[in-house]
Structure formats: C-alpha cells, structure tokens
Amino acid sequence: MPLRYNPRVSTLLRVIFSISCALLFVGLVACGGSSTNAPAPAAQSAATASAAPTLTLTDPPSGAFSGHFDTFRWTAVDGADGYRMKITSGDGRVVWESDLLKTAEVHLPSSVSIEPESYFWQVTALKGAAAVATSAPSKFTVTP
C-alpha cells in the first residue's frame, strides 16, 4: 500500500514538534541556558565555595632516591591549625608519625631510620581536632 500525504497527520506532527521545541527551550532556561551536563553558574559557585581544600605533597616527589634525606614538604592549607604526617613501609608498618606540626614542612628526627626500601608518606591538615584535608599517599623508594 503506497503512502499518501495526509494533511491531518502532517498538522499533528507539526504541533508535536512545536511543543517539543518549546519544552526543550523551557528546560534549557531552567538549567541555566546550557544543554551540557555542567551545572548552572550559581551551582558552580556553591560547589567551588564548599569544595574541600587540597593538600599536595611536594618534596620528596614520588620516585627512587639514593642517599640520605630527611626533609618533607607539602602545600599549606588555608585555615589549618596544624598538620600530622605519617610514613609507612611498603608492607603498611608505621615507620614514623609526627606530633602536631605548625608548618608545611618537617625534618625527620635523627632517631628515625629510613633504610633502603619503599615507603609511603601522607599528611593530614587539621583545624582543632578535625581533619580538613588529607593528601593522597605518595610512594618513595630509598635505594642503597
């Protein structure tokens, strides 16, 4: 059976198309004018304001090192009262954990022996007793 032009069907399709376009436009306006999945500008501002501060470990960088080093540094976190740093061995044993540190740097005490093996270090920024940011663990390997 051949398809023939039907004016009623054609009119109905134009009405449905027009309503769909209008609904799409209303939806875009309600979402901040964007058809992407990005939040509206007001939502972006709120998300940025409430985003947790970041703490980045800077020295030593990840990798292998020979010889002796005893200084560890990280980025300061605005509003933090202090920091706690922890070094663990590759098997998870705690090698050293600091007392409350007031700066974004620590020199290991001479009583801490870093022998040739792999270690992880991590820092937590504190405000009072509450953690406000924790770094991702960073791996370093001491070679003979």
Secondary structure, DSSP 8 states (H G I E B T S, - for coil): ------HHHHHHHHHHHHHHHHHHHHHHHHTTS-SSSS--HHHHHHHHHHS-----EEES-SEEEES---EEEE---TT--EEEEEEEETTS-EEEE---BSSSEEE--TT----SSEEEEEEEEEETTEEEEE---EEEEEE-
